[in-house]
Amino acid sequence: MRHAVEAAGDTPPARRSSCIRWAAAGGIRDDRNMADPVRNVQDALDSFAEHWQPRRLARVNDYDVKVVKLLGEFTWHAHPETDELFMVLSGRLVIQLRDGDVDLGPGDVYVVPRGVEHCPRADGEVSAILIEPQGTVNTGDTPSERTTELRELD
């Protein structure tokens, strides 16, 4: 038996409107994601040129999925309340840690544990996806000239 709450992608077109009506009538489904557009990661990356200026690609529950271009060295910082996931799409990224470096290439994923001081470095341009709780400041506990608000894709 199918649940009354179905994701739009799993719901036949004829039933999608009934799911939305059910949500509007007080169901527990948050229909925000039903209206989110399909996003192409490469198109998202092609839409901006700035480095260290993440853009929100999508939301998953209380998390932001961000695309970002990186070049040069960032700021040493930590996120005391949360882990930070890096997934490299292109280029080579070094996550500098106080006890050694983590080298990442295309397709590699690394999670910096909460509270661990780190400094990402990209000697050449890197494209990456970051996953963090909504509201996470990019420079963590160390405000700097690189601290920025999360931007939306155009």
C-alpha positions in Angstrom: 0.0 0.0 0.0 1.3 3.4 -0.9 1.6 6.1 1.7 -0.7 9.1 1.4 2.3 11.3 1.3 4.2 10.7 -1.9 7.1 12.6 -3.5 6.2 14.3 -6.8 8.7 12.2 -8.7 7.1 9.0 -7.5 3.6 10.1 -8.1 1.8 9.6 -11.4 0.8 13.0 -12.9 -2.9 12.3 -12.3 -2.3 12.0 -8.6 0.1 14.9 -8.0 -2.7 17.5 -7.7 -4.5 15.3 -5.1 -1.2 15.2 -3.1 -0.9 18.9 -3.2 -4.5 19.4 -2.2 -4.0 16.9 0.6 -1.0 19.0 1.8 -3.0 22.3 1.5 -5.8 20.7 3.5 -3.5 20.3 6.5 -1.6 17.1 5.7 1.9 16.7 7.1 3.6 16.9 3.7 5.7 20.1 3.2 5.0 20.7 -0.5 7.9 23.2 -0.8 10.0 20.5 -2.5 7.2 19.5 -4.9 7.6 22.9 -6.5 11.4 23.0 -6.5 12.8 23.1 -10.0 15.0 20.3 -11.4 18.6 21.7 -11.2 21.5 20.6 -13.4 24.7 20.9 -11.4 26.9 21.9 -14.4 24.4 24.6 -15.4 24.4 25.9 -11.9 28.2 26.1 -11.8 28.2 27.8 -15.3 25.8 30.5 -13.9 28.5 32.2 -11.8 32.2 32.9 -11.8 33.0 34.0 -8.2 35.2 31.8 -6.0 34.3 30.9 -2.4 30.7 32.2 -3.0 28.5 29.2 -2.6 25.1 29.0 -4.2 22.1 27.0 -2.9 21.4 24.2 -5.4 18.7 22.5 -3.3 17.3 22.0 0.2 17.0 18.6 1.8 15.1 18.7 5.1 17.1 21.2 7.2 20.2 21.0 5.0 21.5 23.1 2.1 23.1 21.5 -0.9 25.5 24.1 -2.3 27.6 24.4 -5.4 30.8 26.4 -5.2 33.9 27.2 -7.1 37.1 27.3 -5.2 40.5 28.8 -6.0 43.4 29.6 -3.6 43.4 29.2 0.1 40.4 29.8 2.3 40.4 30.7 6.0 41.3 28.4 8.9 38.0 27.8 10.7 35.8 25.2 12.4 32.1 24.6 12.6 31.5 23.8 16.3 28.0 22.6 15.9 28.1 20.6 12.6 30.0 18.4 10.2 30.7 19.7 6.7 30.6 17.5 3.6 32.8 18.3 0.6 32.2 16.4 -2.7 34.7 17.4 -5.4 33.3 17.5 -9.0 36.4 18.7 -10.8 39.9 19.8 -9.9 41.9 18.9 -6.8 41.1 20.1 -3.4 43.3 19.9 -0.3 41.5 20.1 3.1 44.3 21.2 5.4 43.9 19.9 9.0 46.2 20.6 11.9 47.3 17.0 11.9 47.7 16.5 8.1 46.1 17.1 4.8 43.3 15.4 3.0 43.7 15.3 -0.8 40.5 15.1 -2.8 39.9 14.6 -6.6 36.9 14.3 -8.8 34.3 12.1 -7.3 35.8 12.1 -3.8 33.8 12.9 -0.7 35.1 13.9 2.7 33.3 15.0 5.9 35.1 17.4 8.2 33.8 16.4 11.6 32.2 19.1 13.7 34.6 21.2 15.7 37.7 20.2 13.6 39.7 23.2 12.4 40.3 23.1 8.7 41.4 25.2 5.7 40.4 24.2 2.2 43.0 25.0 -0.5 42.6 24.8 -4.3 45.8 25.3 -6.2 43.8 25.2 -9.4 40.0 25.9 -9.9 37.8 23.3 -8.1 34.1 22.8 -8.5 32.4 21.1 -5.5 29.2 20.4 -3.7 28.9 21.2 0.0 26.2 19.9 2.3 25.6 21.7 5.6 22.7 22.5 7.9 20.8 25.6 6.8 22.2 28.8 8.3 25.8 27.4 8.5 28.3 30.3 8.1 30.9 29.6 5.5 33.8 30.7 7.7 32.4 28.9 10.8 33.7 30.4 14.0 36.2 32.7 12.3 34.7 35.8 10.6 36.9 37.2 7.9 36.8 39.0 4.6 35.7 35.7 3.1 32.5 35.4 5.2 29.5 35.7 2.9 25.8 35.1 2.9 24.6 32.0 1.0 23.4 33.1 -2.4 20.5 31.7 -4.5 21.0 30.6 -8.0 19.6 32.9 -10.6 
